[in-house]
Amino acid sequence: MMGGYWPVIQKMHNGNLGVVTRDDDFHIGERGRLVFVHSPDGGESWSHAAVIAGEGSDNRNPAFGVTCTGLYSSRSSCR
């Protein structure tokens, strides 16, 4: 992971922390992708990044939410 831009963190239904963030490019660029990581221990350790929106469309500005029933939703804006 190159760096996390615009990270969005939520406490998930099971108590883990979940983060959706942009990675693998600078502020603007076609290699930008959105990834999801989670932590079972309050941020002491993190999972490997899972790509949820791939390269090629300048993915950025993620949003991430958790409903009261535990459903997850993630959105992004791209050009």
PDB file of N, CA, C and O in Angstrom:
ATOM      1  N   MET A   1       0.843  -1.165   0.000  1.00  0.00           N
ATOM      2  CA  MET A   1       0.000   0.000   0.000  1.00  0.00           C
ATOM      3  C   MET A   1       0.891   1.231   0.000  1.00  0.00           C
ATOM      4  O   MET A   1       1.761   1.370   0.860  1.00  0.00           O
ATOM      5  N   MET A   2       0.680   2.125  -0.960  1.00  0.00           N
ATOM      6  CA  MET A   2       1.491   3.333  -1.073  1.00  0.00           C
ATOM      7  C   MET A   2       1.189   4.318   0.043  1.00  0.00           C
ATOM      8  O   MET A   2       2.101   4.926   0.602  1.00  0.00           O
ATOM      9  N   GLY A   3      -0.057   4.475   0.362  1.00  0.00           N
ATOM     10  CA  GLY A   3      -0.470   5.420   1.396  1.00  0.00           C
ATOM     11  C   GLY A   3      -1.976   5.481   1.419  1.00  0.00           C
ATOM     12  O   GLY A   3      -2.630   5.144   0.432  1.00  0.00           O
ATOM     13  N   GLY A   4      -2.519   5.898   2.508  1.00  0.00           N
ATOM     14  CA  GLY A   4      -3.971   5.972   2.608  1.00  0.00           C
ATOM     15  C   GLY A   4      -4.452   7.404   2.473  1.00  0.00           C
ATOM     16  O   GLY A   4      -4.123   8.256   3.299  1.00  0.00           O
ATOM     17  N   TYR A   5      -5.220   7.666   1.446  1.00  0.00           N
ATOM     18  CA  TYR A   5      -5.816   8.979   1.252  1.00  0.00           C
ATOM     19  C   TYR A   5      -7.301   8.880   1.559  1.00  0.00           C
ATOM     20  O   TYR A   5      -7.953   7.914   1.162  1.00  0.00           O
ATOM     21  N   TRP A   6      -7.832   9.855   2.251  1.00  0.00           N
ATOM     22  CA  TRP A   6      -9.255   9.935   2.589  1.00  0.00           C
ATOM     23  C   TRP A   6      -9.741   8.685   3.327  1.00  0.00           C
ATOM     24  O   TRP A   6     -10.738   8.091   2.917  1.00  0.00           O
ATOM     25  N   PRO A   7      -9.072   8.273   4.395  1.00  0.00           N
ATOM     26  CA  PRO A   7      -9.539   7.087   5.107  1.00  0.00           C
ATOM     27  C   PRO A   7     -10.867   7.349   5.814  1.00  0.00           C
ATOM     28  O   PRO A   7     -11.095   8.423   6.370  1.00  0.00           O
ATOM     29  N   VAL A   8     -11.723   6.351   5.779  1.00  0.00           N
ATOM     30  CA  VAL A   8     -13.001   6.395   6.489  1.00  0.00           C
ATOM     31  C   VAL A   8     -13.035   5.179   7.410  1.00  0.00           C
ATOM     32  O   VAL A   8     -12.911   4.044   6.949  1.00  0.00           O
ATOM     33  N   ILE A   9     -13.203   5.415   8.711  1.00  0.00           N
ATOM     34  CA  ILE A   9     -13.167   4.319   9.685  1.00  0.00           C
ATOM     35  C   ILE A   9     -14.540   4.169  10.341  1.00  0.00           C
ATOM     36  O   ILE A   9     -15.230   5.150  10.617  1.00  0.00           O
ATOM     37  N   GLN A  10     -14.910   2.921  10.578  1.00  0.00           N
ATOM     38  CA  GLN A  10     -16.174   2.606  11.241  1.00  0.00           C
ATOM     39  C   GLN A  10     -15.946   1.459  12.220  1.00  0.00           C
ATOM     40  O   GLN A  10     -15.118   0.580  11.980  1.00  0.00           O
ATOM     41  N   LYS A  11     -16.683   1.477  13.317  1.00  0.00           N
ATOM     42  CA  LYS A  11     -16.712   0.310  14.196  1.00  0.00           C
ATOM     43  C   LYS A  11     -17.751  -0.639  13.617  1.00  0.00           C
ATOM     44  O   LYS A  11     -18.916  -0.276  13.453  1.00  0.00           O
ATOM     45  N   MET A  12     -17.322  -1.851  13.309  1.00  0.00           N
ATOM     46  CA  MET A  12     -18.183  -2.817  12.646  1.00  0.00           C
ATOM     47  C   MET A  12     -19.062  -3.559  13.660  1.00  0.00           C
ATOM     48  O   MET A  12     -18.845  -3.472  14.869  1.00  0.00           O
ATOM     49  N   HIS A  13     -20.042  -4.277  13.150  1.00  0.00           N
ATOM     50  CA  HIS A  13     -21.032  -4.977  13.968  1.00  0.00           C
ATOM     51  C   HIS A  13     -20.388  -5.928  14.970  1.00  0.00           C
ATOM     52  O   HIS A  13     -20.906  -6.096  16.074  1.00  0.00           O
ATOM     53  N   ASN A  14     -19.275  -6.549  14.610  1.00  0.00           N
ATOM     54  CA  ASN A  14     -18.592  -7.508  15.485  1.00  0.00           C
ATOM     55  C   ASN A  14     -17.569  -6.856  16.411  1.00  0.00           C
ATOM     56  O   ASN A  14     -16.866  -7.559  17.137  1.00  0.00           O
ATOM     57  N   GLY A  15     -17.468  -5.516  16.401  1.00  0.00           N
ATOM     58  CA  GLY A  15     -16.523  -4.806  17.255  1.00  0.00           C
ATOM     59  C   GLY A  15     -15.202  -4.478  16.589  1.00  0.00           C
ATOM     60  O   GLY A  15     -14.438  -3.662  17.106  1.00  0.00           O
ATOM     61  N   ASN A  16     -14.916  -5.102  15.443  1.00  0.00           N
ATOM     62  CA  ASN A  16     -13.696  -4.776  14.708  1.00  0.00           C
ATOM     63  C   ASN A  16     -13.770  -3.356  14.163  1.00  0.00           C
ATOM     64  O   ASN A  16     -14.858  -2.802  14.008  1.00  0.00           O
ATOM     65  N   LEU A  17     -12.615  -2.771  13.874  1.00  0.00           N
ATOM     66  CA  LEU A  17     -12.565  -1.505  13.153  1.00  0.00           C
ATOM     67  C   LEU A  17     -12.405  -1.811  11.675  1.00  0.00           C
ATOM     68  O   LEU A  17     -11.626  -2.690  11.307  1.00  0.00           O
ATOM     69  N   GLY A  18     -13.123  -1.106  10.830  1.00  0.00           N
ATOM     70  CA  GLY A  18     -13.002  -1.260   9.381  1.00  0.00           C
ATOM     71  C   GLY A  18     -12.629   0.074   8.761  1.00  0.00           C
ATOM     72  O   GLY A  18     -13.122   1.118   9.188  1.00  0.00           O
ATOM     73  N   VAL A  19     -11.767   0.046   7.764  1.00  0.00           N
ATOM     74  CA  VAL A  19     -11.331   1.269   7.082  1.00  0.00           C
ATOM     75  C   VAL A  19     -11.406   1.062   5.577  1.00  0.00           C
ATOM     76  O   VAL A  19     -10.939   0.051   5.053  1.00  0.00           O
ATOM     77  N   VAL A  20     -11.996   2.026   4.892  1.00  0.00           N
ATOM     78  CA  VAL A  20     -11.941   2.101   3.437  1.00  0.00           C
ATOM     79  C   VAL A  20     -11.092   3.319   3.111  1.00  0.00           C
ATOM     80  O   VAL A  20     -11.323   4.400   3.653  1.00  0.00           O
ATOM     81  N   THR A  21     -10.109   3.152   2.227  1.00  0.00           N
ATOM     82  CA  THR A  21      -9.211   4.247   1.873  1.00  0.00           C
ATOM     83  C   THR A  21      -8.732   4.099   0.436  1.00  0.00           C
ATOM     84  O   THR A  21      -8.821   3.019  -0.148  1.00  0.00           O
ATOM     85  N   ARG A  22      -8.230   5.174  -0.122  1.00  0.00           N
ATOM     86  CA  ARG A  22      -7.637   5.145  -1.467  1.00  0.00           C
ATOM     87  C   ARG A  22      -6.162   4.798  -1.318  1.00  0.00           C
ATOM     88  O   ARG A  22      -5.511   5.242  -0.372  1.00  0.00           O
ATOM     89  N   ASP A  23      -5.637   4.009  -2.245  1.00  0.00           N
ATOM     90  CA  ASP A  23      -4.208   3.711  -2.196  1.00  0.00           C
ATOM     91  C   ASP A  23      -3.647   3.486  -3.584  1.00  0.00           C
ATOM     92  O   ASP A  23      -4.393   3.405  -4.560  1.00  0.00           O
ATOM     93  N   ASP A  24      -2.339   3.387  -3.669  1.00  0.00           N
ATOM     94  CA  ASP A  24      -1.575   3.076  -4.881  1.00  0.00           C
ATOM     95  C   ASP A  24      -1.432   4.194  -5.897  1.00  0.00           C
ATOM     96  O   ASP A  24      -1.070   3.915  -7.040  1.00  0.00           O
ATOM     97  N   ASP A  25      -1.692   5.417  -5.550  1.00  0.00           N
ATOM     98  CA  ASP A  25      -1.390   6.539  -6.437  1.00  0.00           C
ATOM     99  C   ASP A  25      -1.385   7.816  -5.626  1.00  0.00           C
ATOM    100  O   ASP A  25      -1.733   7.825  -4.445  1.00  0.00           O
ATOM    101  N   PHE A  26      -0.986   8.889  -6.277  1.00  0.00           N
ATOM    102  CA  PHE A  26      -0.990  10.184  -5.624  1.00  0.00           C
ATOM    103  C   PHE A  26      -2.412  10.730  -5.598  1.00  0.00           C
ATOM    104  O   PHE A  26      -3.360  10.002  -5.892  1.00  0.00           O
ATOM    105  N   HIS A  27      -2.567  11.986  -5.255  1.00  0.00           N
ATOM    106  CA  HIS A  27      -3.878  12.622  -5.101  1.00  0.00           C
ATOM    107  C   HIS A  27      -4.781  12.398  -6.316  1.00  0.00           C
ATOM    108  O   HIS A  27      -5.958  12.076  -6.161  1.00  0.00           O
ATOM    109  N   ILE A  28      -4.245  12.563  -7.504  1.00  0.00           N
ATOM    110  CA  ILE A  28      -5.002  12.347  -8.741  1.00  0.00           C
ATOM    111  C   ILE A  28      -4.206  11.388  -9.607  1.00  0.00           C
ATOM    112  O   ILE A  28      -3.006  11.588  -9.797  1.00  0.00           O
ATOM    113  N   GLY A  29      -4.838  10.361 -10.132  1.00  0.00           N
ATOM    114  CA  GLY A  29      -4.133   9.424 -10.989  1.00  0.00           C
ATOM    115  C   GLY A  29      -4.960   8.201 -11.309  1.00  0.00           C
ATOM    116  O   GLY A  29      -5.832   7.802 -10.537  1.00  0.00           O
ATOM    117  N   GLU A  30      -4.680   7.616 -12.448  1.00  0.00           N
ATOM    118  CA  GLU A  30      -5.441   6.463 -12.933  1.00  0.00           C
ATOM    119  C   GLU A  30      -5.156   5.177 -12.165  1.00  0.00           C
ATOM    120  O   GLU A  30      -5.912   4.214 -12.295  1.00  0.00           O
ATOM    121  N   ARG A  31      -4.091   5.134 -11.371  1.00  0.00           N
ATOM    122  CA  ARG A  31      -3.782   3.914 -10.618  1.00  0.00           C
ATOM    123  C   ARG A  31      -4.469   3.874  -9.261  1.00  0.00           C
ATOM    124  O   ARG A  31      -4.305   2.912  -8.511  1.00  0.00           O
ATOM    125  N   GLY A  32      -5.232   4.903  -8.940  1.00  0.00           N
ATOM    126  CA  GLY A  32      -5.910   4.936  -7.649  1.00  0.00           C
ATOM    127  C   GLY A  32      -6.936   3.822  -7.528  1.00  0.00           C
ATOM    128  O   GLY A  32      -7.662   3.524  -8.477  1.00  0.00           O
ATOM    129  N   ARG A  33      -6.989   3.220  -6.371  1.00  0.00           N
ATOM    130  CA  ARG A  33      -7.967   2.165  -6.105  1.00  0.00           C
ATOM    131  C   ARG A  33      -8.436   2.328  -4.667  1.00  0.00           C
ATOM    132  O   ARG A  33      -7.767   2.974  -3.860  1.00  0.00           O
ATOM    133  N   LEU A  34      -9.565   1.751  -4.353  1.00  0.00           N
ATOM    134  CA  LEU A  34     -10.066   1.767  -2.984  1.00  0.00           C
ATOM    135  C   LEU A  34      -9.856   0.396  -2.370  1.00  0.00           C
ATOM    136  O   LEU A  34     -10.106  -0.630  -3.003  1.00  0.00           O
ATOM    137  N   VAL A  35      -9.390   0.392  -1.122  1.00  0.00           N
ATOM    138  CA  VAL A  35      -9.130  -0.857  -0.417  1.00  0.00           C
ATOM    139  C   VAL A  35      -9.839  -0.849   0.937  1.00  0.00           C
ATOM    140  O   VAL A  35     -10.166   0.206   1.482  1.00  0.00           O
ATOM    141  N   PHE A  36     -10.063  -2.044   1.460  1.00  0.00           N
ATOM    142  CA  PHE A  36     -10.664  -2.229   2.777  1.00  0.00           C
ATOM    143  C   PHE A  36      -9.681  -2.989   3.651  1.00  0.00           C
ATOM    144  O   PHE A  36      -9.120  -3.999   3.225  1.00  0.00           O
ATOM    145  N   VAL A  37      -9.467  -2.510   4.874  1.00  0.00           N
ATOM    146  CA  VAL A  37      -8.681  -3.225   5.886  1.00  0.00           C
ATOM    147  C   VAL A  37      -9.496  -3.248   7.177  1.00  0.00           C
ATOM    148  O   VAL A  37     -10.362  -2.399   7.391  1.00  0.00           O
ATOM    149  N   HIS A  38      -9.212  -4.218   8.026  1.00  0.00           N
ATOM    150  CA  HIS A  38      -9.912  -4.266   9.313  1.00  0.00           C
ATOM    151  C   HIS A  38      -8.951  -4.661  10.422  1.00  0.00           C
ATOM    152  O   HIS A  38      -7.913  -5.278  10.186  1.00  0.00           O
ATOM    153  N   SER A  39      -9.326  -4.287  11.637  1.00  0.00           N
ATOM    154  CA  SER A  39      -8.514  -4.568  12.815  1.00  0.00           C
ATOM    155  C   SER A  39      -9.383  -5.190  13.899  1.00  0.00           C
ATOM    156  O   SER A  39     -10.401  -4.613  14.281  1.00  0.00           O
ATOM    157  N   PRO A  40      -8.993  -6.363  14.401  1.00  0.00           N
ATOM    158  CA  PRO A  40      -9.760  -6.993  15.475  1.00  0.00           C
ATOM    159  C   PRO A  40      -9.341  -6.523  16.869  1.00  0.00           C
ATOM    160  O   PRO A  40      -9.962  -6.891  17.866  1.00  0.00           O
ATOM    161  N   ASP A  41      -8.275  -5.701  16.935  1.00  0.00           N
ATOM    162  CA  ASP A  41      -7.708  -5.349  18.240  1.00  0.00           C
ATOM    163  C   ASP A  41      -7.570  -3.839  18.452  1.00  0.00           C
ATOM    164  O   ASP A  41      -6.594  -3.369  19.038  1.00  0.00           O
ATOM    165  N   GLY A  42      -8.548  -3.100  17.974  1.00  0.00           N
ATOM    166  CA  GLY A  42      -8.563  -1.659  18.221  1.00  0.00           C
ATOM    167  C   GLY A  42      -7.511  -0.864  17.478  1.00  0.00           C
ATOM    168  O   GLY A  42      -7.172   0.246  17.889  1.00  0.00           O
ATOM    169  N   GLY A  43      -6.990  -1.408  16.395  1.00  0.00           N
ATOM    170  CA  GLY A  43      -6.012  -0.697  15.585  1.00  0.00           C
ATOM    171  C   GLY A  43      -4.563  -1.073  15.836  1.00  0.00           C
ATOM    172  O   GLY A  43      -3.663  -0.490  15.231  1.00  0.00           O
ATOM    173  N   GLU A  44      -4.318  -2.035  16.716  1.00  0.00           N
ATOM    174  CA  GLU A  44      -2.943  -2.485  16.965  1.00  0.00           C
ATOM    175  C   GLU A  44      -2.379  -3.236  15.762  1.00  0.00           C
ATOM    176  O   GLU A  44      -1.195  -3.110  15.450  1.00  0.00           O
ATOM    177  N   SER A  45      -3.212  -4.008  15.095  1.00  0.00           N
ATOM    178  CA  SER A  45      -2.789  -4.728  13.889  1.00  0.00           C
ATOM    179  C   SER A  45      -3.900  -4.613  12.853  1.00  0.00           C
ATOM    180  O   SER A  45      -5.062  -4.387  13.190  1.00  0.00           O
ATOM    181  N   TRP A  46      -3.521  -4.775  11.581  1.00  0.00           N
ATOM    182  CA  TRP A  46      -4.469  -4.601  10.474  1.00  0.00           C
ATOM    183  C   TRP A  46      -4.356  -5.760   9.493  1.00  0.00           C
ATOM    184  O   TRP A  46      -3.284  -6.340   9.319  1.00  0.00           O
ATOM    185  N   SER A  47      -5.465  -6.086   8.863  1.00  0.00           N
ATOM    186  CA  SER A  47      -5.500  -7.126   7.838  1.00  0.00           C
ATOM    187  C   SER A  47      -4.766  -6.648   6.589  1.00  0.00           C
ATOM    188  O   SER A  47      -4.426  -5.472   6.460  1.00  0.00           O
ATOM    189  N   HIS A  48      -4.533  -7.576   5.683  1.00  0.00           N
ATOM    190  CA  HIS A  48      -4.040  -7.198   4.362  1.00  0.00           C
ATOM    191  C   HIS A  48      -5.146  -6.441   3.640  1.00  0.00           C
ATOM    192  O   HIS A  48      -6.329  -6.674   3.884  1.00  0.00           O
ATOM    193  N   ALA A  49      -4.757  -5.539   2.758  1.00  0.00           N
ATOM    194  CA  ALA A  49      -5.732  -4.722   2.027  1.00  0.00           C
ATOM    195  C   ALA A  49      -6.470  -5.564   0.989  1.00  0.00           C
ATOM    196  O   ALA A  49      -5.854  -6.287   0.207  1.00  0.00           O
ATOM    197  N   ALA A  50      -7.794  -5.459   0.992  1.00  0.00           N
ATOM    198  CA  ALA A  50      -8.640  -6.102  -0.016  1.00  0.00           C
ATOM    199  C   ALA A  50      -9.135  -5.013  -0.962  1.00  0.00           C
ATOM    200  O   ALA A  50      -9.748  -4.040  -0.522  1.00  0.00           O
ATOM    201  N   VAL A  51      -8.872  -5.170  -2.256  1.00  0.00           N
ATOM    202  CA  VAL A  51      -9.288  -4.171  -3.246  1.00  0.00           C
ATOM    203  C   VAL A  51     -10.799  -4.260  -3.434  1.00  0.00           C
ATOM    204  O   VAL A  51     -11.333  -5.332  -3.719  1.00  0.00           O
ATOM    205  N   ILE A  52     -11.488  -3.126  -3.272  1.00  0.00           N
ATOM    206  CA  ILE A  52     -12.937  -3.101  -3.486  1.00  0.00           C
ATOM    207  C   ILE A  52     -13.317  -2.269  -4.704  1.00  0.00           C
ATOM    208  O   ILE A  52     -14.451  -2.363  -5.174  1.00  0.00           O
ATOM    209  N   ALA A  53     -12.404  -1.463  -5.223  1.00  0.00           N
ATOM    210  CA  ALA A  53     -12.607  -0.721  -6.478  1.00  0.00           C
ATOM    211  C   ALA A  53     -11.236  -0.586  -7.121  1.00  0.00           C
ATOM    212  O   ALA A  53     -10.357   0.084  -6.579  1.00  0.00           O
ATOM    213  N   GLY A  54     -11.049  -1.222  -8.281  1.00  0.00           N
ATOM    214  CA  GLY A  54      -9.739  -1.341  -8.895  1.00  0.00           C
ATOM    215  C   GLY A  54      -9.246  -0.120  -9.641  1.00  0.00           C
ATOM    216  O   GLY A  54      -9.916   0.909  -9.717  1.00  0.00           O
ATOM    217  N   GLU A  55      -8.049  -0.270 -10.192  1.00  0.00           N
ATOM    218  CA  GLU A  55      -7.373   0.792 -10.928  1.00  0.00           C
ATOM    219  C   GLU A  55      -8.094   1.134 -12.224  1.00  0.00           C
ATOM    220  O   GLU A  55      -8.928   0.373 -12.714  1.00  0.00           O
ATOM    221  N   GLY A  56      -7.748   2.307 -12.770  1.00  0.00           N
ATOM    222  CA  GLY A  56      -8.197   2.668 -14.098  1.00  0.00           C
ATOM    223  C   GLY A  56      -9.280   3.714 -14.162  1.00  0.00           C
ATOM    224  O   GLY A  56      -9.585   4.216 -15.243  1.00  0.00           O
ATOM    225  N   SER A  57      -9.871   4.057 -13.035  1.00  0.00           N
ATOM    226  CA  SER A  57     -10.932   5.063 -13.093  1.00  0.00           C
ATOM    227  C   SER A  57     -10.768   6.147 -12.039  1.00  0.00           C
ATOM    228  O   SER A  57     -11.733   6.832 -11.700  1.00  0.00           O
ATOM    229  N   ASP A  58      -9.550   6.310 -11.514  1.00  0.00           N
ATOM    230  CA  ASP A  58      -9.260   7.370 -10.547  1.00  0.00           C
ATOM    231  C   ASP A  58     -10.223   7.320  -9.363  1.00  0.00           C
ATOM    232  O   ASP A  58     -10.785   8.343  -8.973  1.00  0.00           O
ATOM    233  N   ASN A  59     -10.412   6.135  -8.795  1.00  0.00           N
ATOM    234  CA  ASN A  59     -11.296   5.983  -7.640  1.00  0.00           C
ATOM    235  C   ASN A  59     -10.793   6.827  -6.478  1.00  0.00           C
ATOM    236  O   ASN A  59      -9.596   6.854  -6.190  1.00  0.00           O
ATOM    237  N   ARG A  60     -11.709   7.508  -5.819  1.00  0.00           N
ATOM    238  CA  ARG A  60     -11.349   8.368  -4.693  1.00  0.00           C
ATOM    239  C   ARG A  60     -12.577   8.690  -3.861  1.00  0.00           C
ATOM    240  O   ARG A  60     -13.692   8.282  -4.187  1.00  0.00           O
ATOM    241  N   ASN A  61     -12.357   9.426  -2.781  1.00  0.00           N
ATOM    242  CA  ASN A  61     -13.414   9.924  -1.894  1.00  0.00           C
ATOM    243  C   ASN A  61     -14.352   8.822  -1.405  1.00  0.00           C
ATOM    244  O   ASN A  61     -15.559   8.894  -1.637  1.00  0.00           O
ATOM    245  N   PRO A  62     -13.815   7.806  -0.733  1.00  0.00           N
ATOM    246  CA  PRO A  62     -14.674   6.709  -0.295  1.00  0.00           C
ATOM    247  C   PRO A  62     -15.627   7.124   0.819  1.00  0.00           C
ATOM    248  O   PRO A  62     -15.353   8.043   1.592  1.00  0.00           O
ATOM    249  N   ALA A  63     -16.731   6.434   0.876  1.00  0.00           N
ATOM    250  CA  ALA A  63     -17.671   6.520   1.992  1.00  0.00           C
ATOM    251  C   ALA A  63     -17.930   5.098   2.459  1.00  0.00           C
ATOM    252  O   ALA A  63     -17.931   4.165   1.657  1.00  0.00           O
ATOM    253  N   PHE A  64     -18.146   4.935   3.746  1.00  0.00           N
ATOM    254  CA  PHE A  64     -18.283   3.597   4.315  1.00  0.00           C
ATOM    255  C   PHE A  64     -19.248   3.689   5.485  1.00  0.00           C
ATOM    256  O   PHE A  64     -19.103   4.558   6.345  1.00  0.00           O
ATOM    257  N   GLY A  65     -20.219   2.810   5.523  1.00  0.00           N
ATOM    258  CA  GLY A  65     -21.180   2.830   6.616  1.00  0.00           C
ATOM    259  C   GLY A  65     -21.559   1.432   7.048  1.00  0.00           C
ATOM    260  O   GLY A  65     -21.405   0.469   6.296  1.00  0.00           O
ATOM    261  N   VAL A  66     -22.057   1.332   8.267  1.00  0.00           N
ATOM    262  CA  VAL A  66     -22.512   0.067   8.826  1.00  0.00           C
ATOM    263  C   VAL A  66     -23.931   0.285   9.347  1.00  0.00           C
ATOM    264  O   VAL A  66     -24.173   1.202  10.132  1.00  0.00           O
ATOM    265  N   THR A  67     -24.864  -0.555   8.912  1.00  0.00           N
ATOM    266  CA  THR A  67     -26.244  -0.438   9.387  1.00  0.00           C
ATOM    267  C   THR A  67     -26.402  -1.141  10.734  1.00  0.00           C
ATOM    268  O   THR A  67     -25.505  -1.865  11.167  1.00  0.00           O
ATOM    269  N   CYS A  68     -27.519  -0.935  11.382  1.00  0.00           N
ATOM    270  CA  CYS A  68     -27.765  -1.566  12.683  1.00  0.00           C
ATOM    271  C   CYS A  68     -27.876  -3.087  12.569  1.00  0.00           C
ATOM    272  O   CYS A  68     -27.745  -3.788  13.573  1.00  0.00           O
ATOM    273  N   THR A  69     -28.113  -3.605  11.372  1.00  0.00           N
ATOM    274  CA  THR A  69     -28.177  -5.055  11.173  1.00  0.00           C
ATOM    275  C   THR A  69     -26.839  -5.645  10.746  1.00  0.00           C
ATOM    276  O   THR A  69     -26.733  -6.851  10.523  1.00  0.00           O
ATOM    277  N   GLY A  70     -25.813  -4.796  10.630  1.00  0.00           N
ATOM    278  CA  GLY A  70     -24.487  -5.282  10.294  1.00  0.00           C
ATOM    279  C   GLY A  70     -24.159  -5.291   8.818  1.00  0.00           C
ATOM    280  O   GLY A  70     -23.104  -5.794   8.433  1.00  0.00           O
ATOM    281  N   LEU A  71     -25.030  -4.750   7.973  1.00  0.00           N
ATOM    282  CA  LEU A  71     -24.723  -4.655   6.545  1.00  0.00           C
ATOM    283  C   LEU A  71     -23.739  -3.521   6.312  1.00  0.00           C
ATOM    284  O   LEU A  71     -23.803  -2.489   6.980  1.00  0.00           O
ATOM    285  N   TYR A  72     -22.829  -3.711   5.363  1.00  0.00           N
ATOM    286  CA  TYR A  72     -21.812  -2.713   5.061  1.00  0.00           C
ATOM    287  C   TYR A  72     -22.079  -2.117   3.695  1.00  0.00           C
ATOM    288  O   TYR A  72     -22.539  -2.802   2.782  1.00  0.00           O
ATOM    289  N   SER A  73     -21.789  -0.850   3.567  1.00  0.00           N
ATOM    290  CA  SER A  73     -21.946  -0.165   2.289  1.00  0.00           C
ATOM    291  C   SER A  73     -20.731   0.708   2.058  1.00  0.00           C
ATOM    292  O   SER A  73     -20.278   1.401   2.968  1.00  0.00           O
ATOM    293  N   SER A  74     -20.201   0.679   0.845  1.00  0.00           N
ATOM    294  CA  SER A  74     -19.062   1.522   0.495  1.00  0.00           C
ATOM    295  C   SER A  74     -19.329   2.163  -0.852  1.00  0.00           C
ATOM    296  O   SER A  74     -19.810   1.503  -1.773  1.00  0.00           O
ATOM    297  N   ARG A  75     -19.022   3.438  -0.971  1.00  0.00           N
ATOM    298  CA  ARG A  75     -19.224   4.183  -2.212  1.00  0.00           C
ATOM    299  C   ARG A  75     -17.991   5.005  -2.503  1.00  0.00           C
ATOM    300  O   ARG A  75     -17.185   5.279  -1.614  1.00  0.00           O
ATOM    301  N   SER A  76     -17.851   5.396  -3.758  1.00  0.00           N
ATOM    302  CA  SER A  76     -16.760   6.292  -4.140  1.00  0.00           C
ATOM    303  C   SER A  76     -17.232   7.186  -5.266  1.00  0.00           C
ATOM    304  O   SER A  76     -18.222   6.908  -5.942  1.00  0.00           O
ATOM    305  N   SER A  77     -16.497   8.260  -5.446  1.00  0.00           N
ATOM    306  CA  SER A  77     -16.733   9.097  -6.623  1.00  0.00           C
ATOM    307  C   SER A  77     -15.539   8.921  -7.539  1.00  0.00           C
ATOM    308  O   SER A  77     -14.408   8.799  -7.069  1.00  0.00           O
ATOM    309  N   CYS A  78     -15.770   8.908  -8.805  1.00  0.00           N
ATOM    310  CA  CYS A  78     -14.685   8.816  -9.771  1.00  0.00           C
ATOM    311  C   CYS A  78     -15.085   9.612 -10.994  1.00  0.00           C
ATOM    312  O   CYS A  78     -16.255   9.935 -11.199  1.00  0.00           O
ATOM    313  N   ARG A  79     -14.093   9.918 -11.794  1.00  0.00           N
ATOM    314  CA  ARG A  79     -14.427  10.713 -12.981  1.00  0.00           C
ATOM    315  C   ARG A  79     -14.807   9.843 -14.125  1.00  0.00           C
ATOM    316  O   ARG A  79     -15.119  10.343 -15.205  1.00  0.00           O
TER     317      ARG A  79
END
